[in-house]
Amino acid sequence: MKMNKREFKDKVYIELSTVAKAMANPVRLEIIDLLAQGPFSVEQIANYTEQSIANASQHLQHLKKAKLVQISRNGNFIYYSLASESVYNTWVSLRELGKVFNTEIAKVVHDFRKGQSKGMQAIDAATLATMLEKDEVVLLDVRPEEEYNRGHIHRALSIPVDHLGQSLKKIPHKKMLVAYCRGPFCVYADEAVAMLTRKGYHAVRLEEGFPEWALKGYPVDYTTSK
């Protein structure tokens, strides 16, 4: 049976709205941001997003139904990952759109960072790439070690933020320190910069995170196979 013009448009936009609805939730957006680092179990996702396992599982099912995430098995464990790089690209575009047209986002970020450390500075990926080439900075990956092993910025040292206090003796004072984590809304880097600043280091955070760095084609290393 031939489909008329109205029926065609209705069906297409209904299917597209399913994708939009799946993303139209703050917890699911945070999950997409997290899964940009690689696969995680529902237990890990629940822990990082501070949700119950039941709630995290429910949000993952919404994303899976919209075909935005996929699952894989490792023994008795099920891991969730983004269905493709295009899912993350869509989230980045939405994030940037929000930052441009919703000034409250910038205000929230500014107020949080000001509360962590007055005068906290951030540099972008292009600036960091230049400084690394000139050997002007020491780069710290403050994400959990598992995420560092999956992939990290070339020449970065793995010092998870929870271990930073015990690792200060390993960090030189002479160079600027740049801390990075999962992305612009990840707070590990902010916490690291605040601690390092209190200890007398010259520290800044990378505005972006590892996924954005890799997406732009800058050098990355992998400790374990992808």
LUMDOTOR-790393 format. One line per field, with one value per atom (N, C-alpha, C): residue in three letters; atom name; y, x, z. Coordinates in steps of 0.2 Angstrom, whole numbers. Example, Ala and Ser with C-alpha at 12.3 -4.5 7.8 and 13.67 -1.06 7.14 Angstrom:
residuo c(Ala  Ala  Ala  Ser  Ser  Ser) .
atomo c(N  CA  C  N  CA  C) .
v c(-28  -22  -16  -11  -5  0) .
u c(66  62  66  64  68  64) .
w c(39  39  39  35  36  39) .
This chain:
residuo c(Met  Met  Met  Lys  Lys  Lys  Met  Met  Met  Asn  Asn  Asn  Lys  Lys  Lys  Arg  Arg  Arg  Glu  Glu  Glu  Phe  Phe  Phe  Lys  Lys  Lys  Asp  Asp  Asp  Lys  Lys  Lys  Val  Val  Val  Tyr  Tyr  Tyr  Ile  Ile  Ile  Glu  Glu  Glu  Leu  Leu  Leu  Ser  Ser  Ser  Thr  Thr  Thr  Val  Val  Val  Ala  Ala  Ala  Lys  Lys  Lys  Ala  Ala  Ala  Met  Met  Met  Ala  Ala  Ala  Asn  Asn  Asn  Pro  Pro  Pro  Val  Val  Val  Arg  Arg  Arg  Leu  Leu  Leu  Glu  Glu  Glu  Ile  Ile  Ile  Ile  Ile  Ile  Asp  Asp  Asp  Leu  Leu  Leu  Leu  Leu  Leu  Ala  Ala  Ala  Gln  Gln  Gln  Gly  Gly  Gly  Pro  Pro  Pro  Phe  Phe  Phe  Ser  Ser  Ser  Val  Val  Val  Glu  Glu  Glu  Gln  Gln  Gln  Ile  Ile  Ile  Ala  Ala  Ala  Asn  Asn  Asn  Tyr  Tyr  Tyr  Thr  Thr  Thr  Glu  Glu  Glu  Gln  Gln  Gln  Ser  Ser  Ser  Ile  Ile  Ile  Ala  Ala  Ala  Asn  Asn  Asn  Ala  Ala  Ala  Ser  Ser  Ser  Gln  Gln  Gln  His  His  His  Leu  Leu  Leu  Gln  Gln  Gln  His  His  His  Leu  Leu  Leu  Lys  Lys  Lys  Lys  Lys  Lys  Ala  Ala  Ala  Lys  Lys  Lys  Leu  Leu  Leu  Val  Val  Val  Gln  Gln  Gln  Ile  Ile  Ile  Ser  Ser  Ser  Arg  Arg  Arg  Asn  Asn  Asn  Gly  Gly  Gly  Asn  Asn  Asn  Phe  Phe  Phe  Ile  Ile  Ile  Tyr  Tyr  Tyr  Tyr  Tyr  Tyr  Ser  Ser  Ser  Leu  Leu  Leu  Ala  Ala  Ala  Ser  Ser  Ser  Glu  Glu  Glu  Ser  Ser  Ser  Val  Val  Val  Tyr  Tyr  Tyr  Asn  Asn  Asn  Thr  Thr  Thr  Trp  Trp  Trp  Val  Val  Val  Ser  Ser  Ser  Leu  Leu  Leu  Arg  Arg  Arg  Glu  Glu  Glu  Leu  Leu  Leu  Gly  Gly  Gly  Lys  Lys  Lys  Val  Val  Val  Phe  Phe  Phe  Asn  Asn  Asn  Thr  Thr  Thr  Glu  Glu  Glu  Ile  Ile  Ile  Ala  Ala  Ala  Lys  Lys  Lys  Val  Val  Val  Val  Val  Val  His  His  His  Asp  Asp  Asp  Phe  Phe  Phe  Arg  Arg  Arg  Lys  Lys  Lys  Gly  Gly  Gly  Gln  Gln  Gln  Ser  Ser  Ser  Lys  Lys  Lys  Gly  Gly  Gly  Met  Met  Met  Gln  Gln  Gln  Ala  Ala  Ala  Ile  Ile  Ile  Asp  Asp  Asp  Ala  Ala  Ala  Ala  Ala  Ala  Thr  Thr  Thr  Leu  Leu  Leu  Ala  Ala  Ala  Thr  Thr  Thr  Met  Met  Met  Leu  Leu  Leu  Glu  Glu  Glu  Lys  Lys  Lys  Asp  Asp  Asp  Glu  Glu  Glu  Val  Val  Val  Val  Val  Val  Leu  Leu  Leu  Leu  Leu  Leu  Asp  Asp  Asp  Val  Val  Val  Arg  Arg  Arg  Pro  Pro  Pro  Glu  Glu  Glu  Glu  Glu  Glu  Glu  Glu  Glu  Tyr  Tyr  Tyr  Asn  Asn  Asn  Arg  Arg  Arg  Gly  Gly  Gly  His  His  His  Ile  Ile  Ile  His  His  His  Arg  Arg  Arg  Ala  Ala  Ala  Leu  Leu  Leu  Ser  Ser  Ser  Ile  Ile  Ile  Pro  Pro  Pro  Val  Val  Val  Asp  Asp  Asp  His  His  His  Leu  Leu  Leu  Gly  Gly  Gly  Gln  Gln  Gln  Ser  Ser  Ser  Leu  Leu  Leu  Lys  Lys  Lys  Lys  Lys  Lys  Ile  Ile  Ile  Pro  Pro  Pro  His  His  His  Lys  Lys  Lys  Lys  Lys  Lys  Met  Met  Met  Leu  Leu  Leu  Val  Val  Val  Ala  Ala  Ala  Tyr  Tyr  Tyr  Cys  Cys  Cys  Arg  Arg  Arg  Gly  Gly  Gly  Pro  Pro  Pro  Phe  Phe  Phe  Cys  Cys  Cys  Val  Val  Val  Tyr  Tyr  Tyr  Ala  Ala  Ala  Asp  Asp  Asp  Glu  Glu  Glu  Ala  Ala  Ala  Val  Val  Val  Ala  Ala  Ala  Met  Met  Met  Leu  Leu  Leu  Thr  Thr  Thr  Arg  Arg  Arg  Lys  Lys  Lys  Gly  Gly  Gly  Tyr  Tyr  Tyr  His  His  His  Ala  Ala  Ala  Val  Val  Val  Arg  Arg  Arg  Leu  Leu  Leu  Glu  Glu  Glu  Glu  Glu  Glu  Gly  Gly  Gly  Phe  Phe  Phe  Pro  Pro  Pro  Glu  Glu  Glu  Trp  Trp  Trp  Ala  Ala  Ala  Leu  Leu  Leu  Lys  Lys  Lys  Gly  Gly  Gly  Tyr  Tyr  Tyr  Pro  Pro  Pro  Val  Val  Val  Asp  Asp  Asp  Tyr  Tyr  Tyr  Thr  Thr  Thr  Thr  Thr  Thr  Ser  Ser  Ser  Lys  Lys  Lys) .
atomo c(N  CA  C  N  CA  C  N  CA  C  N  CA  C  N  CA  C  N  CA  C  N  CA  C  N  CA  C  N  CA  C  N  CA  C  N  CA  C  N  CA  C  N  CA  C  N  CA  C  N  CA  C  N  CA  C  N  CA  C  N  CA  C  N  CA  C  N  CA  C  N  CA  C  N  CA  C  N  CA  C  N  CA  C  N  CA  C  N  CA  C  N  CA  C  N  CA  C  N  CA  C  N  CA  C  N  CA  C  N  CA  C  N  CA  C  N  CA  C  N  CA  C  N  CA  C  N  CA  C  N  CA  C  N  CA  C  N  CA  C  N  CA  C  N  CA  C  N  CA  C  N  CA  C  N  CA  C  N  CA  C  N  CA  C  N  CA  C  N  CA  C  N  CA  C  N  CA  C  N  CA  C  N  CA  C  N  CA  C  N  CA  C  N  CA  C  N  CA  C  N  CA  C  N  CA  C  N  CA  C  N  CA  C  N  CA  C  N  CA  C  N  CA  C  N  CA  C  N  CA  C  N  CA  C  N  CA  C  N  CA  C  N  CA  C  N  CA  C  N  CA  C  N  CA  C  N  CA  C  N  CA  C  N  CA  C  N  CA  C  N  CA  C  N  CA  C  N  CA  C  N  CA  C  N  CA  C  N  CA  C  N  CA  C  N  CA  C  N  CA  C  N  CA  C  N  CA  C  N  CA  C  N  CA  C  N  CA  C  N  CA  C  N  CA  C  N  CA  C  N  CA  C  N  CA  C  N  CA  C  N  CA  C  N  CA  C  N  CA  C  N  CA  C  N  CA  C  N  CA  C  N  CA  C  N  CA  C  N  CA  C  N  CA  C  N  CA  C  N  CA  C  N  CA  C  N  CA  C  N  CA  C  N  CA  C  N  CA  C  N  CA  C  N  CA  C  N  CA  C  N  CA  C  N  CA  C  N  CA  C  N  CA  C  N  CA  C  N  CA  C  N  CA  C  N  CA  C  N  CA  C  N  CA  C  N  CA  C  N  CA  C  N  CA  C  N  CA  C  N  CA  C  N  CA  C  N  CA  C  N  CA  C  N  CA  C  N  CA  C  N  CA  C  N  CA  C  N  CA  C  N  CA  C  N  CA  C  N  CA  C  N  CA  C  N  CA  C  N  CA  C  N  CA  C  N  CA  C  N  CA  C  N  CA  C  N  CA  C  N  CA  C  N  CA  C  N  CA  C  N  CA  C  N  CA  C  N  CA  C  N  CA  C  N  CA  C  N  CA  C  N  CA  C  N  CA  C  N  CA  C  N  CA  C  N  CA  C  N  CA  C  N  CA  C  N  CA  C  N  CA  C  N  CA  C  N  CA  C  N  CA  C  N  CA  C  N  CA  C  N  CA  C  N  CA  C  N  CA  C  N  CA  C  N  CA  C  N  CA  C  N  CA  C  N  CA  C  N  CA  C  N  CA  C  N  CA  C  N  CA  C  N  CA  C  N  CA  C  N  CA  C  N  CA  C  N  CA  C  N  CA  C  N  CA  C  N  CA  C  N  CA  C  N  CA  C  N  CA  C  N  CA  C  N  CA  C  N  CA  C  N  CA  C  N  CA  C  N  CA  C  N  CA  C  N  CA  C  N  CA  C  N  CA  C  N  CA  C  N  CA  C  N  CA  C  N  CA  C  N  CA  C  N  CA  C  N  CA  C  N  CA  C  N  CA  C  N  CA  C  N  CA  C  N  CA  C  N  CA  C  N  CA  C  N  CA  C  N  CA  C  N  CA  C  N  CA  C  N  CA  C) .
v c(-6  0  6  11  17  21  24  28  35  39  46  50  57  61  62  63  65  59  53  47  46  47  46  51  57  62  60  58  56  51  46  40  42  45  47  51  56  61  57  53  49  45  41  37  42  48  52  55  56  58  53  47  41  42  44  45  51  56  63  62  58  56  52  48  44  48  53  57  63  64  70  68  67  65  66  70  72  66  60  54  51  51  47  51  58  62  60  60  58  51  47  40  40  44  44  47  52  55  50  46  41  36  34  28  30  37  39  37  35  32  25  21  14  10  4  0  0  0  -1  -6  -9  -13  -9  -11  -7  -5  -10  -8  -2  -2  4  10  10  15  18  14  16  19  17  20  27  27  34  39  37  42  43  39  40  38  33  30  23  21  14  9  3  -1  -2  -2  -3  3  9  16  16  14  14  9  4  -2  1  4  7  12  17  22  18  13  10  6  4  1  6  12  17  18  19  20  15  9  3  2  3  3  8  14  19  17  12  9  14  17  22  18  13  9  2  -2  -9  -13  -19  -23  -28  -30  -36  -40  -46  -50  -52  -52  -55  -59  -66  -70  -69  -68  -67  -60  -55  -48  -46  -41  -37  -30  -28  -22  -18  -11  -7  -2  0  4  8  14  18  14  14  10  12  19  21  28  30  36  42  41  46  48  43  45  50  49  54  60  60  66  70  67  70  73  70  73  79  79  84  90  89  95  97  93  95  99  97  100  107  108  114  119  116  120  123  119  121  127  126  131  138  137  144  147  144  147  147  143  143  146  152  155  152  149  146  141  137  132  134  140  143  146  148  151  145  140  134  132  131  128  133  140  145  145  145  145  139  133  127  127  130  130  135  141  146  143  139  136  131  128  123  127  132  135  142  148  154  155  158  159  153  147  141  142  140  141  135  136  130  132  127  128  123  125  120  115  111  105  108  113  116  119  122  125  120  114  109  105  104  101  104  111  115  115  115  115  108  103  96  96  98  98  102  107  111  109  103  100  106  109  115  113  107  105  97  96  89  87  82  81  75  76  71  69  62  59  57  60  59  55  52  47  40  36  29  26  22  19  14  11  7  11  17  21  24  25  27  22  15  10  9  10  10  15  20  25  32  35  41  46  52  57  55  55  54  58  54  57  58  57  58  53  55  51  49  43  41  42  47  48  49  44  45  50  54  59  57  51  48  46  45  44  50  55  61  63  63  66  62  55  51  51  54  54  61  65  72  72  68  68  66  63  61  66  72  77  83  85  90  97  102  108  113  112  117  118  113  114  115  118  119  112  110  104  105  100  101  94  95  89  88  82  81  75  74  68  66  66  63  68  74  79  86  91  97  97  92  92  87  84  79  83  82  86  83  77  75  80  83  88  94  96  102  100  94  92  92  89  89  95  100  107  110  110  113  110  104  101  103  103  105  112  116  123  125  121  122  120  115  113  117  122  127  125  121  119  124  125  129  124  124  119  122  119  121  114  115  109  110  104  104  105  110  111  105  102  96  90  84  77  73  67  62  61  60  58  64  70  76  76  75  75  70  64  59  60  63  65  70  74  79  77  71  68  69  71  72  65  65  58  55  49  45  38  36  29  25  18  13  8  7  3  -4  -5  -12  -11  -17  -17  -15  -11  -8  -13) .
u c(4  0  4  3  7  6  12  11  11  6  5  10  10  15  15  9  8  10  8  9  17  20  27  31  29  32  30  24  22  27  27  31  39  42  49  50  45  46  45  40  39  45  48  54  60  61  66  65  58  57  58  58  60  67  71  78  79  76  76  74  68  65  70  74  78  84  86  91  89  82  80  79  84  84  91  92  99  103  100  104  106  102  104  110  109  115  121  121  127  129  125  127  131  128  131  138  138  145  150  147  152  154  149  151  155  156  161  168  169  176  177  171  172  166  166  161  161  155  154  149  149  144  138  132  127  129  132  135  139  144  149  145  140  136  132  129  125  130  136  140  142  145  147  142  136  130  126  128  125  117  116  109  109  103  102  103  105  106  100  94  87  86  88  86  91  98  102  101  98  96  90  86  80  82  86  89  92  96  100  95  90  85  81  80  78  83  89  94  95  94  95  89  83  77  78  81  82  88  91  97  103  104  109  115  113  118  118  123  123  126  125  128  133  137  142  143  145  146  153  155  162  160  160  158  151  150  144  142  146  145  142  138  135  138  141  144  140  139  135  140  139  144  139  142  138  138  132  131  136  138  143  146  151  154  149  144  139  135  134  130  134  140  144  144  145  145  139  133  127  126  129  129  133  139  144  140  137  133  128  124  119  122  127  131  133  136  138  133  127  121  118  118  116  120  127  132  131  129  129  122  117  110  107  111  108  114  114  119  119  114  114  119  121  125  132  134  141  141  136  136  137  133  134  141  144  151  156  155  159  158  152  151  154  154  156  164  167  175  177  173  175  175  170  170  175  178  183  190  191  197  197  197  197  202  200  204  206  203  204  204  210  211  210  208  207  210  213  216  212  212  209  214  212  216  221  220  225  231  229  234  239  235  239  243  241  245  251  251  257  262  259  263  267  263  266  272  271  276  283  282  287  290  287  288  288  282  281  277  274  269  270  267  266  259  257  250  248  242  240  233  232  226  223  218  215  209  208  202  204  200  202  207  211  216  214  208  205  204  201  200  206  211  217  220  220  222  219  212  208  211  213  215  217  222  224  228  228  232  240  243  250  254  258  263  259  253  250  252  252  253  247  246  240  241  237  237  229  225  218  217  212  211  211  209  208  215  220  227  232  229  233  237  234  237  243  243  249  254  253  257  261  260  262  270  273  281  283  279  281  280  277  275  280  283  288  284  288  285  287  292  295  290  286  282  275  271  264  261  256  253  246  244  237  234  228  224  218  217  211  207  201  197  192  186  181  179  178  175  174  171  171  166  162  158  160  166  169  172  171  174  181  183  189  195  195  200  200  194  193  195  194  196  204  207  214  217  215  218  217  211  210  215  216  221  228  230  237  238  233  234  235  232  233  240  242  249  255  253  258  260  257  258  255  257  254  250  244  240  233  232  226  223  216  213  212  212  210  203  201  193  190  192  189  192  190  192  195  197  200  196  189  185  186  185  186  193  198  205  206  203  204  200  194  190  193  197  200  207  208  214  221  221  227  230  237  240  237  236  233  237  237  240  236  237  233  237  236  240  237  231  228  225  223  221  214  212  205  199) .
w c(0  0  0  -5  -5  1  4  10  7  10  8  12  10  12  20  22  29  34  31  35  35  30  30  35  35  39  47  48  55  57  53  55  57  52  53  59  60  66  73  72  78  80  75  77  79  76  78  85  87  94  99  97  102  104  99  101  105  103  107  114  115  122  126  123  127  129  126  128  133  133  137  144  147  154  157  162  165  167  169  171  165  160  154  150  150  147  151  158  161  160  159  157  150  145  139  139  144  145  148  152  156  151  147  142  136  136  131  133  139  141  139  138  136  140  139  142  150  153  160  162  168  170  173  174  177  184  188  194  194  190  189  187  183  181  186  190  196  201  202  207  205  198  196  195  194  193  199  205  211  211  207  206  210  211  213  207  208  202  198  202  198  194  196  192  187  188  182  177  179  174  170  173  170  164  166  161  156  157  152  147  149  145  140  143  138  133  135  130  125  127  123  118  121  116  111  112  107  102  104  100  101  107  108  112  115  119  116  117  116  122  122  127  125  129  128  134  134  140  141  147  149  155  154  159  161  168  171  171  168  168  162  162  156  156  150  150  145  146  142  138  132  128  124  121  116  110  106  100  95  94  90  92  88  90  88  84  82  88  93  99  103  104  108  104  97  93  94  95  96  102  108  114  115  111  111  108  102  99  103  107  111  117  120  125  123  117  115  113  111  109  116  121  128  130  130  132  129  122  119  120  121  121  129  133  140  144  146  150  157  159  166  167  161  161  163  159  161  168  170  177  182  181  186  186  180  180  183  182  185  192  195  202  205  202  205  206  200  200  205  205  210  217  218  225  227  221  222  223  219  220  216  220  217  212  206  201  197  198  194  186  183  176  172  166  161  155  152  145  140  134  129  126  122  119  115  110  106  110  115  119  123  125  128  124  118  112  111  111  110  115  121  127  128  126  127  122  116  111  114  117  120  127  129  136  141  141  146  152  152  157  159  165  167  166  163  162  166  170  175  173  172  171  177  180  187  187  181  181  184  186  188  184  186  183  177  178  173  166  167  162  158  162  159  155  157  153  147  147  141  135  137  133  136  135  138  134  135  131  132  126  125  131  134  139  146  147  153  158  165  170  173  175  179  186  189  196  198  199  201  206  206  211  218  219  226  228  224  226  226  224  223  229  234  241  242  241  242  237  231  226  225  229  228  227  231  231  224  220  213  208  210  205  206  200  201  202  205  206  201  197  192  186  184  178  180  175  176  176  180  180  176  172  169  171  174  176  171  169  165  167  165  167  161  162  157  152  154  150  154  151  154  160  161  167  172  171  175  181  187  193  195  193  196  195  189  187  191  193  197  204  207  213  214  208  208  208  204  203  210  213  220  225  225  230  228  222  220  221  220  221  229  233  240  242  239  240  237  234  231  224  220  213  209  203  198  193  195  191  188  182  179  176  174  171  164  160  153  153  149  148  146  141  138  142  140  143  138  140  135  129  129  123  118  120  116  112  116  114  108  110  105  98  99  94  89  92  88  84  86  82  85  92  95  97  99  101  107  107  112  113  119  120  123  123  126  130  136  140  139  138  137  130  127  120  120  115  114  114) .
